[in-house]
Amino acid sequence: MSRIIAGAAGGTTLVSVPGSLTRPTTDRVKEALFSRLDAFEVVADARVLDLYAGSGSLGVESASRGAESVDLVEFDARASEVCQRNADLVNTVARRKVVSVHRSKVESFLDRTIEAARWDLVFLDPPYPLEEPALAEVLARLAPHLAEGAVVVVERSSRTPEPTWPDGMERFAERKYGETKLWFAEPGVEAADEDVDPAAEPDGI
């Protein structure tokens, strides 16, 4: 059973997605990840994007720790419903709508996003069956939407190869936790120019 580890909603038990469709990030990995992100000073006041959100645990953890806004993107109906329930938990504690849920395919969401929208912190935890060329295409779509100093975290099986980073994105660190591997990337100089609030992005299925 997953929980929010720290922040305003710390200790809150999260709703899990039933069945084996999703692969939730373990609390051990999540704690190590956010310890590193706190060291980077990228969570507080950040605009966060959680792609392939599953239960939304990474996004709502960010909200609990002081993110300005969080967008959870999940296409599966059951998982999207769980995302909304977990978002409601954090939004209630925050007394405002910090977390928004978008039931959408990741590619469609990024294609609809206004050109100038920027995020400060992005999580990608795609399903293991997603092939590397498909992940590379998503990263290429994401690259133009990274704010200056943004951090991108890709979570994959430790048996998969390093993602193919597009122009405008560079890997700067990696960490392995058992069967899980985290890749950390940042925007190149050309990708991080104008900052526009992604809240202007229209929602839809």
C-alpha positions as CSV (number, residue, x, y, z in Angstrom):
1,M,0.0,0.0,0.0
2,S,1.5,3.3,-1.1
3,R,1.4,6.5,0.9
4,I,2.5,10.2,0.7
5,I,5.8,10.3,2.5
6,A,6.3,13.9,3.4
7,G,4.9,17.4,3.2
8,A,1.4,18.8,4.0
9,A,-0.3,15.5,3.3
10,G,2.5,13.3,4.6
11,G,1.3,9.9,6.0
12,T,-1.8,9.9,3.8
13,T,-2.6,6.5,2.4
14,L,-3.1,6.5,-1.3
15,V,-5.7,4.6,-3.4
16,S,-4.1,2.0,-5.5
17,V,-5.0,0.9,-9.0
18,P,-6.6,-2.6,-8.9
19,G,-5.1,-5.4,-10.9
20,S,-1.7,-5.6,-12.5
21,L,-2.2,-2.9,-15.1
22,T,0.1,-0.5,-13.4
23,R,3.5,-0.8,-11.7
24,P,3.5,1.6,-8.8
25,T,6.8,3.2,-7.6
26,T,7.7,1.6,-4.3
27,D,7.9,3.9,-1.2
28,R,11.6,3.0,-0.9
29,V,12.3,4.3,-4.5
30,K,10.0,7.2,-4.1
31,E,11.7,8.3,-0.9
32,A,15.1,8.1,-2.5
33,L,13.9,9.9,-5.6
34,F,12.4,12.8,-3.6
35,S,15.4,13.1,-1.4
36,R,17.5,13.6,-4.5
37,L,14.9,16.1,-6.0
38,D,14.9,18.1,-2.8
39,A,18.7,18.3,-3.1
40,F,18.2,19.7,-6.6
41,E,15.6,22.2,-5.1
42,V,13.2,21.6,-8.0
43,V,10.0,20.5,-6.2
44,A,8.8,23.5,-4.2
45,D,6.8,25.9,-6.3
46,A,7.4,23.7,-9.4
47,R,5.0,23.1,-12.3
48,V,4.9,19.3,-12.4
49,L,3.9,16.9,-15.1
50,D,3.4,13.2,-14.3
51,L,3.1,11.2,-17.5
52,Y,1.8,7.6,-17.4
53,A,0.7,8.6,-14.0
54,G,-0.8,5.3,-12.8
55,S,-2.2,6.1,-9.4
56,G,-0.6,9.6,-9.5
57,S,1.6,8.9,-6.5
58,L,4.6,10.8,-7.8
59,G,2.6,13.8,-8.8
60,V,0.6,14.0,-5.5
61,E,3.8,13.6,-3.5
62,S,5.1,16.6,-5.4
63,A,2.0,18.5,-4.5
64,S,2.3,17.6,-0.8
65,R,5.9,18.9,-0.9
66,G,4.9,22.3,-2.2
67,A,4.6,22.1,-6.0
68,E,2.7,25.0,-7.5
69,S,0.7,22.9,-9.9
70,V,0.6,19.2,-10.9
71,D,-0.8,17.6,-14.1
72,L,-1.5,13.9,-14.0
73,V,-1.8,12.3,-17.4
74,E,-3.3,8.8,-17.6
75,F,-5.4,7.1,-20.3
76,D,-6.7,4.0,-18.6
77,A,-10.2,4.7,-17.2
78,R,-9.6,2.8,-13.9
79,A,-6.2,4.4,-13.3
80,S,-7.5,7.8,-14.2
81,E,-10.3,7.4,-11.6
82,V,-7.7,6.5,-9.0
83,C,-5.6,9.5,-10.0
84,Q,-8.7,11.7,-9.4
85,R,-9.3,10.2,-5.9
86,N,-5.7,10.7,-4.9
87,A,-5.7,14.3,-6.4
88,D,-8.8,15.0,-4.3
89,L,-7.0,13.9,-1.1
90,V,-4.2,16.4,-1.7
91,N,-6.3,19.2,-3.0
92,T,-8.5,19.0,0.1
93,V,-5.4,19.3,2.4
94,A,-4.1,22.2,0.2
95,R,-7.5,23.9,0.1
96,R,-7.1,24.6,-3.5
97,K,-6.8,22.7,-6.8
98,V,-3.1,22.0,-7.0
99,V,-3.5,18.6,-8.9
100,S,-5.4,18.3,-12.2
101,V,-6.1,15.0,-13.8
102,H,-6.2,14.5,-17.6
103,R,-7.5,11.3,-19.0
104,S,-5.5,11.2,-22.2
105,K,-2.9,9.3,-24.1
106,V,0.5,10.9,-23.4
107,E,1.2,11.6,-27.0
108,S,-2.1,13.3,-27.5
109,F,-1.7,15.4,-24.4
110,L,1.7,16.7,-25.5
111,D,0.4,17.4,-29.0
112,R,-2.5,19.5,-27.6
113,T,-0.3,21.4,-25.2
114,I,0.2,25.0,-26.3
115,E,3.6,25.5,-27.8
116,A,5.0,27.9,-25.1
117,A,3.9,25.8,-22.1
118,R,6.7,24.8,-19.8
119,W,7.1,22.4,-16.8
120,D,9.8,22.4,-14.2
121,L,9.7,18.8,-13.2
122,V,8.5,15.8,-15.3
123,F,8.0,12.2,-14.3
124,L,7.7,9.4,-16.9
125,D,7.0,5.9,-15.6
126,P,5.8,4.1,-18.8
127,P,4.6,0.5,-18.8
128,Y,7.4,-2.0,-19.3
129,P,6.0,-3.2,-22.7
130,L,6.4,0.3,-24.2
131,E,9.2,-0.1,-26.7
132,E,12.2,2.2,-26.7
133,P,11.4,4.0,-30.0
134,A,7.9,4.9,-28.7
135,L,9.5,6.3,-25.5
136,A,12.0,8.3,-27.6
137,E,9.1,9.8,-29.5
138,V,7.4,10.9,-26.3
139,L,10.7,12.5,-25.0
140,A,11.1,14.3,-28.3
141,R,7.5,15.7,-27.9
142,L,8.3,16.7,-24.3
143,A,11.6,18.5,-24.9
144,P,10.2,21.8,-26.2
145,H,8.0,22.1,-23.0
146,L,10.8,22.1,-20.4
147,A,11.5,25.2,-18.4
148,E,15.0,26.4,-17.8
149,G,16.6,24.3,-15.1
150,A,13.9,21.6,-15.4
151,V,14.4,18.0,-14.3
152,V,13.0,15.0,-16.2
153,V,12.9,11.6,-14.4
154,V,12.4,8.4,-16.4
155,E,11.6,5.3,-14.4
156,R,12.3,2.0,-16.2
157,S,13.3,-1.6,-15.5
158,S,17.0,-1.9,-14.7
159,R,17.1,-4.4,-17.6
160,T,16.1,-1.8,-20.2
161,P,18.7,0.3,-22.0
162,E,19.2,4.0,-21.4
163,P,16.4,6.1,-23.1
164,T,17.3,7.8,-26.4
165,W,17.5,11.4,-25.5
166,P,16.2,13.9,-28.1
167,D,17.9,17.1,-29.2
168,G,17.2,19.6,-26.4
169,M,17.5,17.1,-23.6
170,E,20.6,15.6,-21.9
171,R,21.0,12.9,-19.2
172,F,23.0,14.1,-16.2
173,A,22.5,11.2,-13.7
174,E,21.2,7.7,-13.1
175,R,20.4,5.6,-10.1
176,K,19.5,1.9,-9.7
177,Y,17.3,0.5,-6.9
178,G,17.0,-3.2,-7.3
179,E,14.8,-3.9,-10.4
180,T,14.1,-0.1,-10.9
181,K,16.4,2.3,-12.6
182,L,15.9,6.1,-12.6
183,W,17.3,8.3,-15.4
184,F,17.6,12.1,-14.7
185,A,17.8,14.5,-17.7
186,E,17.7,18.3,-18.1
187,P,17.0,20.6,-21.1
188,G,19.8,21.7,-23.3
189,V,20.4,25.4,-23.8
190,E,18.2,25.8,-26.8
191,A,15.2,24.0,-25.1
192,A,14.9,26.3,-22.1
193,D,13.9,29.8,-23.2
194,E,10.4,31.2,-22.7
195,D,8.4,30.3,-19.6
196,V,4.6,30.1,-19.9
197,D,2.2,28.6,-17.4
198,P,1.0,25.2,-18.7
199,A,-2.3,25.7,-16.9
200,A,-3.5,27.4,-20.2
201,E,-3.4,24.0,-21.9
202,P,-7.0,22.9,-22.8
203,D,-8.0,19.5,-21.3
204,G,-9.8,16.7,-23.1
205,I,-9.8,13.0,-23.8
